[in-house]
């Protein structure tokens, strides 16, 4: 990607704390309308990275370029932040006991038609007459988001926006973010540690650990071709095989270890050319099941789409992996 195509360029950015490196030499680019998710375990440095990008924390090293210009940090100017970058903290707060419409109109910078569109996009039209102390957490978050959008940002940065939401509010927020990108033409960058929030939403995922970038790629690349066990574990169950173990399933691997997802295997209760094993455990996950199969000394997690098997049943285990 050429530099001219990038809306955001993060160049070797770093930040240290009193006793450790928080963000260590991170570089990436984001094109206009490209959806990027940053993921990693707690303490990986995701929040600090977003705060440096949005000019709320001063980097110790490196540069952030937005729309072709260097982003100045809070130590270089009077007020933190950037006029074209909206940052929604995971600790957002609304003024207590305000009527929602009064709170929003107090700082609104759009006409009534545009405001009505914003209320619709943020799914808050029915909340305008309520007071802020009468709202759920998800409702407060969407109002806080609307208050950022009235400032016409070009980039929206969200820190763990899904972390405290129930499934219904998560689904609503995901629809809001889709509309923000498509209808308002605002680019989104977010941090989340939950694979269910990132795999279906992002165009590209950046995985962080201990301040470093471990892997960057499309959701499919990250999920099916993780760099290591840490990345694999961030996105769900997996099976780890040595080259010798992989060969037992007809998989030739020159890698030190091979990571395969549960859906890479299938089981049958009729004799086949697969490995013989015994089902040790079956778990129900809503739209699918997971079975743990012990094949001699090898334990394999297999995804099933039905419940035609029982614990203790003898089965034949085969791989359906296409390298």
C-alpha positions, 0 to 999 in steps of 0.5 A: 500500500502506498503512503498516499493511500493511507489515512493513518500511518503509525510509524515505530511508535513506542511508550514505556512505563516506570517498570516496563515497555507498554508499546514496543515499536508498533508500525501499521497503516490504515486506508480510508474506510478500512476496518482494523481491530487490535486484539490481545490479552489484558495488558498487551498495550492496546489501550495505550496504542489507541490513546497515542493514535488519538493524541491522548497520550504522548508517545516516547518514540515514533510518529503518528501521521493522519491525513498526511500530517503528524499528530501532535501529542498532548504534551505539545499542545493545550488540549489533548486529542485531534479534531478529526479523530474521535476517541471513545474510551472504555470508561466513557461517562455522561453527565448525570440526570441530564435529558438526553436531547439537551445533553446532545444538542448542547454541543451539536454541530449539525443541522436538524436533518443531519442530527435526526440521521445520527440519532437513527444511526446510533439507535437512540431516537427513542431515548431522547426524552429520557434522563441519563440516569435512566439508561442502560450501559449500552444506551449510554455508550451509544449516546456517548458515541453520538456526541462524538459523531456530531463533531464530524470526525474522519476516524473513530477510535473505540477502546474495548467497545463490546467488553461490558455489553450483553449479546443484544447490545453487542449486536446493536452496536455492531449494526451502528458501526456498520452504518457509521462506516457506510452511511457517514463514511467514517473510518473505524479502528477498535480494540477488543480481546473477544474473537466474536467481536473482531473476526466478523467485523474487521478487514484486518486484525493486529494481534499484540502481546506484551506491547509488541505486534505478534501478527497482522493479517486478514481475519481468515489468515489470523484464524487459520494460520496463526503465528503461534499458540498465543495467536491461536488461543486468542481466537478459540479452540485449537489442536497442536501437533508435532510434524510426526503427529500431523503425519499420522493424519496424512498431513506433511508439515515442515513446520515445528508445530502445526495448529489445526482448528476443531473444524479441521477434523471429522469423526465417524462411527463406522470403520474407516481409514482414520485413527481409532479413538474414544469420545471423552467429552461432548460440549454443546455450544449452541449452533454446534458441538465440540467433542474431545477424542482420545486417539491413543496418546493424542487428544483432539478437539473436533467440531460437530454439527449434530449430537449423533455421538455419545461419550465413551463411543468408539469412533474413527477420526479423520482430518479434513484439512487442506494445507 
